[in-house]
Amino acid sequence: LETKELWDKFHELGTEMIITKSGRRMFPTIRVSFSGVDPEAKYIVLMDIVPVDNKRYRYAYHRSSWLVAGKADPPLPARLYVHPDSPFTGEQLLKQMVSFEKVKLTNNELDQHGHIILNSMHKYQPRVHIIKKKDHTASLLNLKTEEFRTFIFPETVFTAVTAYQNQLVSRV
């Protein structure tokens, strides 16, 4: 995880990500670099965002903290965000950082733009996946038959909100 120091600062306060109907970019952005890949192979890099638990939250201003407010809303359709520069060669991945700055988060259940759909006031964990592409497969058909790794960075957990709740988050 690149820019880990920034993520750590937000994590201490309780990271919040704004979601809007039209889609909003993540801040901080998920940026990763890879090592140990085969320079000759091709890789697909993608991200998804999964619920941390089955709870809904509310922000208690008098305590400056998040509290459980009940059961989670039904999960929304899970979406994978395939990095637009995929497939990468292993050589590219060894030399450059992969940034997910174009990912947009929305609360629009009918979104037609490929944005990641989330419920407001729920906690989420972004996950980065790297898949070694087999030469003979034209597309990503079945994850179970592919060689892949998933990376989870606990400091990137966030609460989806339509407006910042903790005023300190907007000052970082």
Salt bridges, closest charged atoms under 4 A:
ASP8 OD1 - LYS4 NZ 3.08
ASP48 OD2 - ARG127 NH2 2.59
ASP48 OD1 - HIS129 NE2 2.94
ASP73 OD2 - ARG56 NH1 2.74
ASP73 OD2 - HIS122 NE2 3.69
GLU91 OE2 - LYS95 NZ 3.28
ASP111 OD2 - ARG79 NH1 2.57
GLU155 OE2 - LYS4 NZ 3.20
